Structures are given as C-alpha cells and as structure tokens.
Amino acid sequence: MSTLTVPQEVPPVSEDVEQLRKAFSGWGTNEGLIISILGHRNAAQRKLIRQAYAEAYGEDLLKALDKELSNDFERVLLLWTLDPAERDAALANEATKRWTSSNQVLMEIACTRSSNELLLARQAYHARFKKSLEEDVAHHTSGDFRKLLFPLVSSYRYNGDEVNMTLAKSEAKMLHEKISNKAYSDEELIRILATRSKAQINASLNQYKNEFGNDINKDLKADPNDEFLALLRATVKCLTRPEKYFEKVLRLAINKRGTDEGALTRVVATRAEIDMKLIKEEYQRRNSIPLDRAIVKDTHGEYEKLLLELVGHEDA
C-alpha cells in the first residue's frame, strides 16, 4: 500500500551522507540530488542517514536542510525526514498551537495510527516539548471538542481482529439512541469511538447500518454547519475507512480556489509509506483524475518533484 520506491540495492549510508553533504556544497544547492536520496529511502534508512550525518559532520541533517532550503519544498522534506513519531509530535504540537474547531489534525493522528504508533508519538511529544500531548490538548481545546479529543489522543486500543457481536449489537443500538436524541457528545458515544478496537467499531457500525438503515455518518449530518458533528464524522471515517478521509483532505487541498499546501504536504509525508496506494485509488475513483496529475496542475518546482516521487508517479 506504500508508494515509496526504494532501490533494490541501496548505497551504503556513508555514501548517502557524503552525497547529501556534496548537495549542500558549492554554488547553490543540488535539490535534485537531495530528492534522489531522501525521496527513495524508508523511515529506518532515513533515521540511519540522520545519525550518520550528525556523526560525520557534527550537525543535525534537519538543520542543514533548513539552512539550504525554503518554502513548501523545505516543509515537505523536513517532515519526510523526521522519524514518524517525531513527525506526529511536531504536527500535533502545531495543531494545538493553532487550534480551531475545524482543525482535524489531532483527531487524524489519534485515529489513523496504531496503538503503538500513537504511544510513540506521545513519548516523542514528551521528549521534545517537555510536557504531554494530553496536557496540551486539554489546555487548548474546550467543550465538546475537548470531550472527544482528549480521550482520542490518550487511547491505547486493542489492535487485533477479534470482535464481540453481542457487544456490537448493543453498542449499535446505544449509538442510534444517542444520535436520535441529538446527544452527540454523550460520554457513552465518545467512549465507544475513543476506546474500542477498530475491528469492534467496524462491527458495531455495520450492525448500525443493517438494523437502522442508514450509514452512521448520514445520521451525523443533521446540521452540515456544525463543526463538532463534522469532527465526529471525520473520526468515524478515520477509524473505519482512512483512505476516504485522506482522499477528502486532498480533494479539498487541491481545488480551483488555490492549493492548501499544508494539508497536501501533511498527507503525502505521513501516508506515502502507509496507504498512499489506496488513497490514490480512492482519489481517482472520486475525482476521475489521477492524484499525480492533480499535483502537477497545482504545484511546481522541487516541491512538485518530491511530492511526485513520494506518491509513486511513474514518469517522475
């Protein structure tokens, strides 16, 4: 499901490090050389490159990139080069600092990572920002948003496939009851979304549709302008069909009113090694245009080139 292409024979780390140093030397930066290396190494390989670079030159590779690059190209390359847990911590911290009720990044991280990935992100947050992610979420959010987001970022779900069908039936009924009564922030509804395994939630929501006739997200569209309901719908989507959620983020990011580079960068940097193939398939199905073609129409320069490499553009 990853769209990252790694060479069959990866050069020694020392050679990658030397080539990167060469890309920073002389007149101007050799962005193409940087893309050819970092755009084709997986997370473990990028981590080794960072370590070796620091040992060889006494400088963090991220600082070297920051000095040499700028704008959207710098942003996507820095996010991509970060260890995934560090990257999630950085994105989550930005989201708490710029919190708005339409900001879904915290929920996205909480709901699309595995339990261990979310735990590692919380540990990275603690190490980097000297406080907990939960503390910042509690501080920067309020009301119904805090009631949902705090347990989501604190969660450690069972990751297996086992499902209790008796529980699925009773919780489907409970969810329907709460939604029918417009008790959208009820603690039982939030408990189910924030603590149950993804397999169990899927079973409950399938039961919900079978018994009550509607997809749960249809019933959560009672007020299209309600931002808490929008967050609830996105939560359900992230937990059950993340490729549909990310397709929508990309669709909204690449549109005729201008590109949301922040969202485009985030999705490509965080999903290229995970499920970008599924997201691309969903994007093509929904928009009748390949994602890489949409990227070409809306971006340019080295930023465009790196995005295309990461989403597996065959002609890149």
ABEGO torsion letter per residue (X at the ends): XBABBBBABBBBAAAAAAAAAAAABEBEBBAAAAAAAAAABBAAAAAAAAAAAAAAAGBBAAAAAAAABBEAAAAAAAAAABBAAAAAAAAAAAAAAABBAABAAAAAAAAABBAAAAAAAAAAAAAAAGBBAAAAAAAABBEAAAAAAAAAAABBBBABABBBAAAAAAAAAAAAAAAAAGBAABAAAAAAAAABBAAAAAAAAAAAAAAAGBBAAAAAAABAABAAAAAAAAAAAAAABAAAAAAAAAAAABBAAEBBAAAAAAAAAAAAAAAAAAAAAAAAAAAGBBAAAAAAAABBEAAAAAAAAAAGBAAX
